Amino acid sequence: MDHVYQCSRCDKTFSHNCKLINHVRTHTGEKPYQCSHCGKSFIENSQLTRHTRIHNGEKPYQCSQCDKTFSQSTHLLNHLRTHTGEKPYNCSHCDKNFSLNSSLIYHLSTHTGEKPHQCSHCEKSFINSGDLNRHTMVHTGEKPFQCSNCDKSFINNGDLKRHTRIHTGEKPYQCNQCEKSFRLMSNLDKHTRIHTGEKPYQCTKCDETFSQNSHLINHLRAHTGEKPYQCCHCDKSFITKTSLKIHTRIHTGEKPYQCSICDQAYTQYTQLINHMRKHTGEKSHQCGHCDKSFTWKRNLKSYSTIHTVEKRFKCNNCDKFFKKKKSLKKHQKQHSSIVKKKQMDNNTSHTYNLCESNVEVKEKQTDSISIETDNLNEPKTEIKEEQIDPMHEEDPLSL
């Protein structure tokens, strides 16, 4: 029977004494193997060997399917599963499978909520020791991994590697359902949920579900009213860090997203994309009920109600129904304009009739005056003739 070596501080047992010695160092904190490049210390010599490859760039493990090389054999093994599609790590709580053990551990925490590794500087706790070590550097300010293309430095080599892809343009993670590719595996995972419709993150206060954990966290703040990100220029605070970043550009005037065709620049990437459609004429938002397509999503949303929304708003002046209240109001204005026009026509007609009546009265008065004038002239002649007394008329014979 093989000899068993047991730790005197915990219940763990080991098949080899050297493994027990390395384990005991996790209790004592002893790290006898120090890096000559940066001063970092390690419990095991093998850990120092792997770490040294970060500095000398050595990658002795090459993939037989492609040209990629790796500094650790475990990294090569994990990479090979992207070619084979193998997912050997199964969740005991659900049907999900994973290619990496670390991915399974992360996933299990969604079921158990367990975070055994706690920070000694703050109250945060983590699923694994690697995350705790990276977090601890936030407190110490240590960033040992520096980019050779710019002045940025990072807490770990993985962050540096991911950052370097910004400079190289490398997008090694490709979606197998469409042609999109991504710099980060996590971004590919998020993108894949667009195709599958998976929303594994559910709100405990309502029935909303989300495809990303960050979206759930932001949603929960809508329930609590928490706005942890405050502007240093004004009193405004925001639910998300991204919202604060966009808001800050109002104060700084920064417009980092510039059009490659004209001189227009924007504070948000989405604004630039919307602007570019003016140049390209792209109408990517298509109606699911007919052949119409739109440049803007909001226009599609508004148009789609023609197919889906019931006509609930009825006009009181006629029998027409409308889907939107504003459409009803617009229609009712046509009725009111017709009524006003009729009133104006009636007023004009009444005024015209009054004018005609006045003209007739004036004409009658004129006729009356002329008659009277005639009568005044004629009687004078008649009166003269009547004033001659026939008795006094001279007889021509007497003359």
Secondary structure as UniProt FT lines:
FT   STRAND          5..6
FT   STRAND          13..14
FT   HELIX           17..28
FT   STRAND          33..34
FT   TURN            36..38
FT   STRAND          41..42
FT   HELIX           45..56
FT   STRAND          61..62
FT   STRAND          69..70
FT   HELIX           73..84
FT   STRAND          89..90
FT   STRAND          97..98
FT   HELIX           101..112
FT   STRAND          117..118
FT   STRAND          125..126
FT   HELIX           129..140
FT   STRAND          145..146
FT   STRAND          153..154
FT   HELIX           157..168
FT   STRAND          173..174
FT   STRAND          181..182
FT   HELIX           185..196
FT   STRAND          201..202
FT   STRAND          209..210
FT   HELIX           213..224
FT   STRAND          229..230
FT   STRAND          237..238
FT   HELIX           241..252
FT   STRAND          257..258
FT   STRAND          265..266
FT   HELIX           269..280
FT   STRAND          285..286
FT   STRAND          293..294
FT   HELIX           297..308
FT   STRAND          313..314
FT   STRAND          321..322
FT   HELIX           325..387
FT   HELIX           390..392
FT   TURN            396..398
//
